[in-house]
Amino acid sequence: MPNLSENLFKKHIRQIEADIESDYQMLKFGSGVHDDQARIAQSGITTCKKCVSGDGIKKRIYGSSIEAERAADDFYERSNRELEAYRCPVGSGWHLRKPRYR
């Protein structure tokens, strides 16, 4: 079982990776991606139009990596199970998934 400092380190690494990915997306696609993220946050959209979880339920979408990470932290506090944020592969928001490391 990972200790607290290991969990914090992994979380910090995930945030750095998400920031790098966000910067890459901005360079690749322009600032419109960030405009889309703001639109998601302002519109109150809560589910992705295309992505579904393993059980067929539409995935919740977050407007930023920070918002998704906060939701993952809240989930961890309630359930003691980790989730990680990742950029939606077909849209402009963020989703949560089980961690890929293990």
N, C-alpha and C positions, 0 to 999 in steps of 0.2 A: 504494500500500500504506500503510495507516494506521500512524503511528508509535506508540511505546509510550505516550506521554502522551495521545494521542488515544484509544487503546484504554482506558486507565484512566478517562478522562473519560466515555466512553460507558458503561463498566461502572458507574461511579458514578451516572450518570443513570438507567440501568436499575434499579439498586437503589432509588433514590428513587421511581421510578415503581411498583415492586413494593411498596414500603412504603405508598405512598399507596393503591394498590389494596387492599392488605391491610386498611388502616384503613377504607376505604370498605366492604369486604365485612363487616367487623365491625359497622359502624354499620347497614348494610342488613339483615344476617341475624342479628346478635347474636353472642355469644361462642361459640355452638355450632360455628361454623366452626373456631375455634381448638381446640376440643375434638376435632373430627374430625381436624385435623392432628396432634394429639398421639396419637390412636388409630392413625393411619397409621404414625407413627414407632415406636410401641410394638409394633404387631402384626407388623412385618416385611413388610407388603404391599409388593411391588415393582412390580406392574403395575396399570394402571388397568383397571377393569372395562369401560369403554366406549370409551376413546380408542385409536386405532391410528395408526401412522405411515403415510407414503405408500406403503410397501411391504407394508402389511397386518399388521405386527407390533404387538402391544399395547405402548403407551407405558409407560415406566417412570414411576412416580409417586414424588414426594418429599413429605415431610411439611411442609416449610417452604421459603420462598424462599431462605433462607440455605443449606440443604442442597442445593437445586437449583443455586445459584450455585457452590457448592464443587465439585459434580460437573462443571459447565461449565468451571471452572478446570482441573480434573484432565484433562478431555478436551482442552482447549487445549494443555496441557503435553505430552500424548502425541501429538497429531495436528497441532498448529498450526492448528486450525480452530476458529472461534468458535461458541458456542451461547449462547442466552439463555433465561432462566427465564421462564415465564408460568404464571398460575393456570389450573388445569384448568377448562374451561368447563362441565363437567357434574358434577364431583366437588368434593372439598375439598382436593386436593393441588396439586402443582406439576409441570410437565413442562419439557422442554427442546426448543428448536427452533432452526433456523437464524435468524440475526438478520434482522429486518425492514428495517433500514437498509442501504442499499447504493447 
